[in-house]
Amino acid sequence: AVVSTQSTGAMVFYIAMFATGIGTLAWTINAEIYPMWVRSYAISLSTLTNWTFNLFIAFTFLDLTTLLTKSGAFWFYAVVTTIGWIIFYFRLPETRGVPLEQVEQLFS
């Protein structure tokens, strides 16, 4: 089957936004932002949330492609991940060089 250029462009844009934002930052941020007293519970809960949404996307993808077409589904995902990237960029404090014990102060 021939893949349309629009579908390929949408998929590449989605992957670029996902890979530079929500896809990697979710794991990196979770390793840095929680105080020691709640770290294991919080990372467990965020991992559960991440995999729950992955399951939701897997279950709804075919219905979404029926509703929006393949390229429309990937453009939808690209828009959602771009919004997430923008939120992370403007709302997440920088933790580079901050000792783990002081990170909690960045979020208070």
The first five atom37 places (N, CA, C, CB, O) and aatype in JSON, in Angstrom:
{
  "aatype": [0, 19, 19, 15, 16, 5, 15, 16, 7, 0, 12, 19, 13, 18, 9, 0, 12, 13, 0, 16, 7, 9, 7, 16, 10, 0, 17, 16, 9, 2, 0, 6, 9, 18, 14, 12, 17, 19, 1, 15, 18, 0, 9, 15, 10, 15, 16, 10, 16, 2, 17, 16, 13, 2, 10, 13, 9, 0, 13, 16, 13, 10, 3, 10, 16, 16, 10, 10, 16, 11, 15, 7, 0, 13, 17, 13, 18, 0, 19, 19, 16, 16, 9, 7, 17, 9, 9, 13, 18, 13, 1, 10, 14, 6, 16, 1, 7, 19, 14, 10, 6, 5, 19, 6, 5, 10, 13, 15],
  "atom_mask": [
    [1, 1, 1, 1, 1],
    [1, 1, 1, 1, 1],
    [1, 1, 1, 1, 1],
    [1, 1, 1, 1, 1],
    [1, 1, 1, 1, 1],
    [1, 1, 1, 1, 1],
    [1, 1, 1, 1, 1],
    [1, 1, 1, 1, 1],
    [1, 1, 1, 0, 1],
    [1, 1, 1, 1, 1],
    [1, 1, 1, 1, 1],
    [1, 1, 1, 1, 1],
    [1, 1, 1, 1, 1],
    [1, 1, 1, 1, 1],
    [1, 1, 1, 1, 1],
    [1, 1, 1, 1, 1],
    [1, 1, 1, 1, 1],
    [1, 1, 1, 1, 1],
    [1, 1, 1, 1, 1],
    [1, 1, 1, 1, 1],
    [1, 1, 1, 0, 1],
    [1, 1, 1, 1, 1],
    [1, 1, 1, 0, 1],
    [1, 1, 1, 1, 1],
    [1, 1, 1, 1, 1],
    [1, 1, 1, 1, 1],
    [1, 1, 1, 1, 1],
    [1, 1, 1, 1, 1],
    [1, 1, 1, 1, 1],
    [1, 1, 1, 1, 1],
    [1, 1, 1, 1, 1],
    [1, 1, 1, 1, 1],
    [1, 1, 1, 1, 1],
    [1, 1, 1, 1, 1],
    [1, 1, 1, 1, 1],
    [1, 1, 1, 1, 1],
    [1, 1, 1, 1, 1],
    [1, 1, 1, 1, 1],
    [1, 1, 1, 1, 1],
    [1, 1, 1, 1, 1],
    [1, 1, 1, 1, 1],
    [1, 1, 1, 1, 1],
    [1, 1, 1, 1, 1],
    [1, 1, 1, 1, 1],
    [1, 1, 1, 1, 1],
    [1, 1, 1, 1, 1],
    [1, 1, 1, 1, 1],
    [1, 1, 1, 1, 1],
    [1, 1, 1, 1, 1],
    [1, 1, 1, 1, 1],
    [1, 1, 1, 1, 1],
    [1, 1, 1, 1, 1],
    [1, 1, 1, 1, 1],
    [1, 1, 1, 1, 1],
    [1, 1, 1, 1, 1],
    [1, 1, 1, 1, 1],
    [1, 1, 1, 1, 1],
    [1, 1, 1, 1, 1],
    [1, 1, 1, 1, 1],
    [1, 1, 1, 1, 1],
    [1, 1, 1, 1, 1],
    [1, 1, 1, 1, 1],
    [1, 1, 1, 1, 1],
    [1, 1, 1, 1, 1],
    [1, 1, 1, 1, 1],
    [1, 1, 1, 1, 1],
    [1, 1, 1, 1, 1],
    [1, 1, 1, 1, 1],
    [1, 1, 1, 1, 1],
    [1, 1, 1, 1, 1],
    [1, 1, 1, 1, 1],
    [1, 1, 1, 0, 1],
    [1, 1, 1, 1, 1],
    [1, 1, 1, 1, 1],
    [1, 1, 1, 1, 1],
    [1, 1, 1, 1, 1],
    [1, 1, 1, 1, 1],
    [1, 1, 1, 1, 1],
    [1, 1, 1, 1, 1],
    [1, 1, 1, 1, 1],
    [1, 1, 1, 1, 1],
    [1, 1, 1, 1, 1],
    [1, 1, 1, 1, 1],
    [1, 1, 1, 0, 1],
    [1, 1, 1, 1, 1],
    [1, 1, 1, 1, 1],
    [1, 1, 1, 1, 1],
    [1, 1, 1, 1, 1],
    [1, 1, 1, 1, 1],
    [1, 1, 1, 1, 1],
    [1, 1, 1, 1, 1],
    [1, 1, 1, 1, 1],
    [1, 1, 1, 1, 1],
    [1, 1, 1, 1, 1],
    [1, 1, 1, 1, 1],
    [1, 1, 1, 1, 1],
    [1, 1, 1, 0, 1],
    [1, 1, 1, 1, 1],
    [1, 1, 1, 1, 1],
    [1, 1, 1, 1, 1],
    [1, 1, 1, 1, 1],
    [1, 1, 1, 1, 1],
    [1, 1, 1, 1, 1],
    [1, 1, 1, 1, 1],
    [1, 1, 1, 1, 1],
    [1, 1, 1, 1, 1],
    [1, 1, 1, 1, 1],
    [1, 1, 1, 1, 1]
  ],
  "atom_positions": [
    [[0.84, -1.18, 0.0], [0.0, 0.0, 0.0], [0.89, 1.25, 0.0], [-0.96, 0.0, 1.23], [1.94, 1.28, 0.64]],
    [[0.45, 2.24, -0.71], [1.19, 3.49, -0.79], [0.78, 4.37, 0.38], [0.94, 4.2, -2.14], [-0.41, 4.58, 0.63]],
    [[1.77, 4.89, 1.08], [1.52, 5.78, 2.21], [1.55, 7.2, 1.7], [2.56, 5.56, 3.36], [2.47, 7.59, 0.97]],
    [[0.56, 7.98, 2.07], [0.5, 9.35, 1.58], [1.57, 10.21, 2.24], [-0.88, 9.95, 1.82], [2.01, 9.93, 3.36]],
    [[1.98, 11.24, 1.55], [2.97, 12.18, 2.06], [2.42, 12.9, 3.29], [3.37, 13.18, 0.98], [3.17, 13.18, 4.23]],
    [[1.14, 13.2, 3.28], [0.54, 13.89, 4.41], [0.57, 13.02, 5.66], [-0.89, 14.3, 4.08], [0.86, 13.51, 6.75]],
    [[0.27, 11.74, 5.52], [0.32, 10.82, 6.66], [1.74, 10.69, 7.2], [-0.22, 9.45, 6.27], [1.96, 10.68, 8.41]],
    [[2.69, 10.59, 6.29], [4.09, 10.48, 6.7], [4.55, 11.75, 7.41], [4.99, 10.2, 5.48], [5.22, 11.68, 8.43]],
    [[4.18, 12.9, 6.87], [4.55, 14.17, 7.5], [3.93, 14.31, 8.88], [0.0, 0.0, 0.0], [4.59, 14.77, 9.81]],
    [[2.69, 13.93, 9.02], [2.01, 14.0, 10.31], [2.67, 13.07, 11.32], [0.53, 13.66, 10.16], [2.88, 13.44, 12.47]],
    [[3.01, 11.87, 10.87], [3.64, 10.91, 11.77], [5.03, 11.38, 12.2], [3.73, 9.55, 11.1], [5.39, 11.24, 13.37]],
    [[5.8, 11.92, 11.27], [7.14, 12.42, 11.6], [7.05, 13.6, 12.57], [7.89, 12.84, 10.32], [7.83, 13.68, 13.52]],
    [[6.11, 14.5, 12.36], [5.94, 15.65, 13.25], [5.52, 15.17, 14.65], [4.89, 16.63, 12.68], [6.02, 15.66, 15.65]],
    [[4.6, 14.21, 14.7], [4.17, 13.66, 16.0], [5.36, 13.03, 16.73], [3.05, 12.61, 15.8], [5.56, 13.28, 17.91]],
    [[6.14, 12.21, 16.02], [7.28, 11.54, 16.66], [8.31, 12.56, 17.13], [7.92, 10.54, 15.68], [8.9, 12.4, 18.19]],
    [[8.53, 13.61, 16.34], [9.49, 14.65, 16.75], [9.03, 15.36, 18.02], [9.68, 15.67, 15.62], [9.83, 15.59, 18.92]],
    [[7.75, 15.7, 18.1], [7.24, 16.37, 19.3], [7.2, 15.42, 20.49], [5.83, 16.94, 19.03], [7.5, 15.82, 21.62]],
    [[6.83, 14.18, 20.25], [6.76, 13.19, 21.34], [8.16, 12.9, 21.88], [6.08, 11.89, 20.85], [8.37, 12.84, 23.09]],
    [[9.11, 12.71, 20.98], [10.47, 12.34, 21.39], [11.2, 13.47, 22.12], [11.27, 11.92, 20.19], [12.05, 13.2, 22.97]],
    [[10.87, 14.7, 21.8], [11.55, 15.82, 22.47], [10.76, 16.38, 23.64], [11.81, 16.92, 21.48], [11.21, 17.32, 24.29]],
    [[9.61, 15.82, 23.91], [8.78, 16.35, 24.99], [8.24, 15.27, 25.88], [0.0, 0.0, 0.0], [8.96, 14.72, 26.72]],
    [[6.98, 14.96, 25.71], [6.27, 14.07, 26.61], [6.91, 12.68, 26.69], [4.82, 13.94, 26.16], [6.93, 12.07, 27.76]],
    [[7.43, 12.18, 25.59], [7.97, 10.82, 25.58], [9.16, 10.62, 26.5], [0.0, 0.0, 0.0], [9.21, 9.63, 27.23]],
    [[10.1, 11.53, 26.47], [11.31, 11.38, 27.29], [11.23, 12.15, 28.6], [12.52, 11.83, 26.51], [11.75, 11.7, 29.62]],
    [[10.6, 13.29, 28.58], [10.57, 14.1, 29.79], [9.78, 13.46, 30.91], [9.98, 15.45, 29.48], [10.09, 13.67, 32.08]],
    [[8.79, 12.68, 30.58], [8.01, 12.02, 31.63], [8.91, 11.16, 32.51], [6.89, 11.17, 31.02], [8.74, 11.14, 33.73]],
    [[9.84, 10.45, 31.92], [10.73, 9.59, 32.7], [11.83, 10.4, 33.37], [11.36, 8.52, 31.81], [12.17, 10.13, 34.52]],
    [[12.37, 11.38, 32.7], [13.45, 12.18, 33.26], [12.95, 13.02, 34.43], [14.06, 13.08, 32.2], [13.58, 13.07, 35.48]],
    [[11.84, 13.68, 34.25], [11.29, 14.54, 35.29], [10.92, 13.73, 36.52], [10.06, 15.31, 34.78], [11.19, 14.15, 37.65]],
    [[10.31, 12.57, 36.32], [9.92, 11.74, 37.45], [11.12, 11.28, 38.26], [9.15, 10.54, 36.98], [10.99, 11.05, 39.47]],
    [[12.26, 11.16, 37.65], [13.45, 10.75, 38.39], [14.04, 11.9, 39.2], [14.5, 10.21, 37.42], [14.86, 11.67, 40.08]],
    [[13.63, 13.13, 38.92], [14.26, 14.29, 39.56], [13.37, 15.08, 40.52], [14.74, 15.21, 38.51], [13.91, 15.67, 41.46]],
    [[12.07, 15.11, 40.35], [11.28, 16.12, 41.05], [10.69, 15.7, 42.39], [10.19, 16.55, 40.19], [10.3, 16.56, 43.17]],
    [[10.61, 14.42, 42.67], [9.93, 14.01, 43.89], [10.88, 14.0, 45.08], [9.3, 12.63, 43.71], [12.03, 13.58, 44.96]],
    [[10.39, 14.46, 46.23], [11.23, 14.37, 47.44], [11.41, 12.91, 47.85], [10.59, 15.18, 48.6], [10.61, 12.05, 47.49]],
    [[12.45, 12.64, 48.59], [12.79, 11.26, 48.94], [11.67, 10.53, 49.69], [14.04, 11.26, 49.78], [11.51, 9.32, 49.52]],
    [[10.92, 11.23, 50.49], [9.91, 10.57, 51.32], [8.74, 10.02, 50.51], [9.39, 11.54, 52.36], [8.01, 9.16, 51.0]],
    [[8.53, 10.51, 49.28], [7.41, 10.05, 48.47], [7.85, 9.52, 47.11], [6.42, 11.19, 48.28], [7.01, 9.16, 46.29]],
    [[9.14, 9.47, 46.88], [9.67, 9.15, 45.55], [9.17, 7.82, 44.99], [11.16, 9.15, 45.6], [8.67, 7.79, 43.87]],
    [[9.3, 6.74, 45.7], [8.93, 5.43, 45.15], [7.44, 5.35, 44.84], [9.31, 4.31, 46.12], [7.05, 4.8, 43.81]],
    [[6.6, 5.89, 45.73], [5.16, 5.88, 45.49], [4.79, 6.76, 44.29], [4.4, 6.35, 46.75], [3.98, 6.36, 43.45]],
    [[5.38, 7.94, 44.2], [5.06, 8.88, 43.12], [5.51, 8.35, 41.77], [5.71, 10.24, 43.39], [4.79, 8.49, 40.78]],
    [[6.69, 7.76, 41.71], [7.16, 7.2, 40.44], [6.29, 6.02, 40.02], [8.64, 6.77, 40.54], [6.0, 5.85, 38.84]],
    [[5.88, 5.2, 40.98], [4.97, 4.09, 40.67], [3.65, 4.61, 40.11], [4.72, 3.24, 41.92], [3.14, 4.07, 39.13]],
    [[3.11, 5.63, 40.74], [1.84, 6.2, 40.28], [1.98, 6.85, 38.9], [1.33, 7.22, 41.28], [1.09, 6.72, 38.06]],
    [[3.08, 7.55, 38.66], [3.26, 8.17, 37.34], [3.51, 7.12, 36.26], [4.42, 9.16, 37.38], [3.09, 7.32, 35.11]],
    [[4.17, 6.03, 36.6], [4.36, 4.95, 35.63], [3.03, 4.29, 35.29], [5.34, 3.89, 36.17], [2.76, 3.99, 34.13]],
    [[2.19, 4.07, 36.3], [0.85, 3.53, 36.07], [0.04, 4.45, 35.16], [0.12, 3.32, 37.4], [-0.63, 3.99, 34.24]],
    [[0.11, 5.74, 35.42], [-0.61, 6.72, 34.6], [-0.1, 6.7, 33.15], [-0.46, 8.14, 35.19], [-0.9, 6.73, 32.21]],
    [[1.2, 6.66, 32.97], [1.81, 6.63, 31.64], [1.33, 5.41, 30.86], [3.34, 6.63, 31.75], [0.9, 5.54, 29.72]],
    [[1.4, 4.22, 31.46], [1.0, 3.0, 30.77], [-0.5, 2.93, 30.56], [1.47, 1.79, 31.53], [-0.96, 2.33, 29.58]],
    [[-1.28, 3.53, 31.45], [-2.73, 3.58, 31.25], [-3.08, 4.39, 30.02], [-3.43, 4.18, 32.49], [-3.93, 3.99, 29.22]],
    [[-2.43, 5.55, 29.86], [-2.69, 6.36, 28.67], [-2.16, 5.7, 27.41], [-2.06, 7.74, 28.83], [-2.77, 5.84, 26.35]],
    [[-1.03, 4.98, 27.5], [-0.55, 4.22, 26.34], [-1.58, 3.17, 25.92], [0.8, 3.55, 26.66], [-1.82, 2.99, 24.73]],
    [[-2.16, 2.5, 26.88], [-3.2, 1.5, 26.6], [-4.43, 2.16, 25.97], [-3.59, 0.75, 27.87], [-5.0, 1.63, 25.03]],
    [[-4.83, 3.31, 26.51], [-5.97, 4.05, 25.96], [-5.73, 4.42, 24.49], [-6.24, 5.32, 26.79], [-6.62, 4.27, 23.66]],
    [[-4.53, 4.9, 24.19], [-4.21, 5.27, 22.8], [-4.23, 4.04, 21.91], [-2.82, 5.95, 22.73], [-4.74, 4.09, 20.79]],
    [[-3.68, 2.93, 22.39], [-3.68, 1.7, 21.59], [-5.1, 1.22, 21.31], [-2.88, 0.6, 22.3], [-5.4, 0.76, 20.2]],
    [[-5.97, 1.3, 22.3], [-7.35, 0.84, 22.11], [-8.17, 1.76, 21.21], [-8.04, 0.72, 23.45], [-9.09, 1.29, 20.54]],
    [[-7.86, 3.02, 21.18], [-8.68, 3.98, 20.42], [-8.1, 4.37, 19.07], [-8.89, 5.22, 21.24], [-8.75, 5.08, 18.3]],
    [[-6.88, 3.92, 18.75], [-6.22, 4.36, 17.53], [-7.02, 4.01, 16.27], [-4.84, 3.76, 17.44], [-7.22, 4.86, 15.41]],
    [[-7.49, 2.78, 16.17], [-8.21, 2.38, 14.95], [-9.52, 3.15, 14.8], [-8.5, 0.88, 14.97], [-9.89, 3.53, 13.68]],
    [[-10.22, 3.38, 15.9], [-11.44, 4.19, 15.82], [-11.11, 5.62, 15.41], [-12.19, 4.17, 17.17], [-11.85, 6.24, 14.65]],
    [[-10.01, 6.14, 15.92], [-9.61, 7.51, 15.58], [-9.22, 7.61, 14.11], [-8.43, 7.95, 16.47], [-9.53, 8.62, 13.46]],
    [[-8.55, 6.6, 13.56], [-8.22, 6.64, 12.14], [-9.47, 6.54, 11.27], [-7.23, 5.52, 11.78], [-9.52, 7.1, 10.17]],
    [[-10.47, 5.82, 11.75], [-11.74, 5.75, 11.02], [-12.44, 7.11, 11.04], [-12.66, 4.68, 11.63], [-13.01, 7.54, 10.03]],
    [[-12.38, 7.77, 12.18], [-13.04, 9.06, 12.33], [-12.28, 10.2, 11.63], [-13.2, 9.38, 13.8], [-12.9, 11.04, 10.98]],
    [[-10.96, 10.22, 11.76], [-10.16, 11.35, 11.26], [-9.25, 11.02, 10.08], [-9.33, 11.9, 12.37], [-8.59, 11.92, 9.57]],
    [[-9.18, 9.81, 9.65], [-8.22, 9.27, 8.67], [-6.87, 9.07, 9.36], [-8.08, 10.21, 7.43], [-6.65, 9.57, 10.47]],
    [[-5.97, 8.35, 8.72], [-4.65, 8.08, 9.32], [-3.88, 9.37, 9.55], [-3.83, 7.14, 8.43], [-3.33, 9.6, 10.63]],
    [[-3.84, 10.22, 8.54], [-3.09, 11.46, 8.71], [-3.76, 12.35, 9.75], [-2.96, 12.21, 7.37], [-3.07, 13.03, 10.52]],
    [[-5.08, 12.37, 9.8], [-5.79, 13.16, 10.8], [-5.5, 12.69, 12.21], [0.0, 0.0, 0.0], [-5.36, 13.5, 13.12]],
    [[-5.4, 11.37, 12.4], [-5.08, 10.84, 13.73], [-3.69, 11.28, 14.16], [-5.17, 9.29, 13.73], [-3.49, 11.69, 15.3]],
    [[-2.72, 11.19, 13.25], [-1.37, 11.61, 13.62], [-1.26, 13.12, 13.8], [-0.37, 11.14, 12.57], [-0.49, 13.59, 14.64]],
    [[-2.02, 13.89, 13.02], [-2.03, 15.34, 13.25], [-2.65, 15.65, 14.61], [-2.81, 16.08, 12.13], [-2.18, 16.55, 15.31]],
    [[-3.68, 14.92, 14.98], [-4.28, 15.1, 16.31], [-3.25, 14.81, 17.39], [-5.51, 14.19, 16.48], [-3.09, 15.6, 18.32]],
    [[-2.54, 13.68, 17.28], [-1.51, 13.35, 18.26], [-0.39, 14.39, 18.25], [-0.93, 11.95, 17.96], [0.14, 14.75, 19.3]],
    [[-0.04, 14.89, 17.07], [1.01, 15.9, 16.97], [0.6, 17.18, 17.69], [1.33, 16.19, 15.51], [1.42, 17.8, 18.37]],
    [[-0.64, 17.59, 17.54], [-1.12, 18.8, 18.22], [-1.11, 18.6, 19.73], [-2.55, 19.17, 17.74], [-0.68, 19.49, 20.47]],
    [[-1.58, 17.45, 20.19], [-1.61, 17.18, 21.64], [-0.19, 17.18, 22.21], [-2.29, 15.82, 21.92], [0.05, 17.78, 23.25]],
    [[0.75, 16.52, 21.53], [2.12, 16.49, 22.04], [2.8, 17.85, 21.94], [2.93, 15.46, 21.29], [3.64, 18.17, 22.78]],
    [[2.45, 18.64, 20.94], [3.0, 20.0, 20.86], [2.5, 20.86, 22.02], [2.61, 20.66, 19.51], [3.27, 21.62, 22.61]],
    [[1.24, 20.73, 22.35], [0.7, 21.46, 23.51], [1.42, 21.02, 24.78], [-0.83, 21.22, 23.66], [1.78, 21.85, 25.61]],
    [[1.64, 19.72, 24.93], [2.39, 19.21, 26.09], [3.8, 19.75, 26.12], [0.0, 0.0, 0.0], [4.29, 20.11, 27.19]],
    [[4.47, 19.81, 24.98], [5.83, 20.33, 24.89], [5.86, 21.79, 25.33], [6.38, 20.19, 23.45], [6.74, 22.2, 26.09]],
    [[4.89, 22.58, 24.86], [4.83, 24.0, 25.24], [4.59, 24.16, 26.74], [3.71, 24.71, 24.45], [5.22, 25.0, 27.38]],
    [[3.7, 23.36, 27.29], [3.44, 23.43, 28.74], [4.7, 23.08, 29.52], [2.28, 22.48, 29.14], [5.05, 23.78, 30.47]],
    [[5.38, 22.01, 29.13], [6.62, 21.64, 29.81], [7.66, 22.77, 29.7], [7.2, 20.34, 29.22], [8.33, 23.09, 30.68]],
    [[7.78, 23.35, 28.54], [8.8, 24.37, 28.31], [8.59, 25.59, 29.2], [8.8, 24.79, 26.85], [9.55, 26.12, 29.76]],
    [[7.36, 26.03, 29.34], [7.09, 27.26, 30.09], [6.81, 27.04, 31.57], [5.94, 27.97, 29.48], [7.01, 27.96, 32.36]],
    [[6.35, 25.87, 31.97], [5.92, 25.67, 33.35], [6.88, 24.85, 34.22], [4.6, 25.0, 33.35], [6.79, 24.89, 35.44]],
    [[7.78, 24.11, 33.61], [8.65, 23.23, 34.37], [9.93, 23.95, 34.78], [8.98, 21.97, 33.57], [10.63, 24.47, 33.91]],
    [[10.24, 24.0, 36.07], [11.46, 24.68, 36.49], [12.71, 23.88, 36.09], [11.45, 24.91, 38.0], [12.66, 22.66, 35.97]],
    [[13.8, 24.58, 35.89], [15.07, 23.96, 35.53], [15.66, 23.29, 36.77], [16.06, 25.01, 34.95], [15.74, 23.91, 37.83]],
    [[16.07, 22.04, 36.64], [16.66, 21.32, 37.76], [18.14, 21.02, 37.56], [15.91, 20.02, 37.99], [18.75, 20.35, 38.39]],
    [[18.72, 21.49, 36.47], [20.14, 21.24, 36.21], [20.98, 21.91, 37.29], [20.55, 21.76, 34.8], [20.84, 23.1, 37.55]],
    [[21.85, 21.14, 37.91], [22.76, 21.66, 38.91], [22.13, 21.83, 40.29], [0.0, 0.0, 0.0], [22.82, 22.24, 41.23]],
    [[20.85, 21.53, 40.43], [20.18, 21.66, 41.72], [20.3, 20.33, 42.45], [18.68, 22.09, 41.54], [19.92, 19.29, 41.91]],
    [[20.81, 20.33, 43.69], [20.9, 19.07, 44.44], [19.52, 18.47, 44.67], [21.61, 19.29, 45.79], [18.53, 19.2, 44.8]],
    [[19.45, 17.16, 44.72], [18.19, 16.44, 44.87], [17.41, 16.9, 46.09], [18.45, 14.96, 44.95], [16.18, 16.96, 46.05]],
    [[18.11, 17.23, 47.16], [17.45, 17.64, 48.37], [16.78, 19.02, 48.24], [18.44, 17.66, 49.5], [15.87, 19.32, 49.01]],
    [[17.2, 19.83, 47.3], [16.65, 21.17, 47.12], [15.6, 21.28, 46.02], [17.75, 22.12, 46.83], [14.99, 22.34, 45.86]],
    [[15.37, 20.23, 45.28], [14.41, 20.27, 44.18], [13.0, 20.56, 44.68], [14.44, 18.94, 43.41], [12.23, 21.25, 44.01]],
    [[12.65, 20.03, 45.85], [11.32, 20.24, 46.39], [11.01, 21.73, 46.55], [11.18, 19.54, 47.73], [9.85, 22.13, 46.4]],
    [[12.0, 22.54, 46.83], [11.81, 23.99, 47.0], [11.42, 24.67, 45.68], [13.1, 24.63, 47.56], [10.78, 25.71, 45.7]],
    [[11.8, 24.09, 44.55], [11.45, 24.67, 43.25], [9.94, 24.62, 42.99], [12.19, 23.94, 42.13], [9.41, 25.43, 42.24]],
    [[9.26, 23.65, 43.61], [7.84, 23.44, 43.35], [6.94, 23.99, 44.45], [7.57, 21.99, 43.17], [5.73, 23.79, 44.41]],
    [[7.53, 24.66, 45.43], [6.71, 25.2, 46.52], [6.34, 26.65, 46.28], [7.42, 25.07, 47.84], [5.65, 27.25, 47.1]]
  ]
}
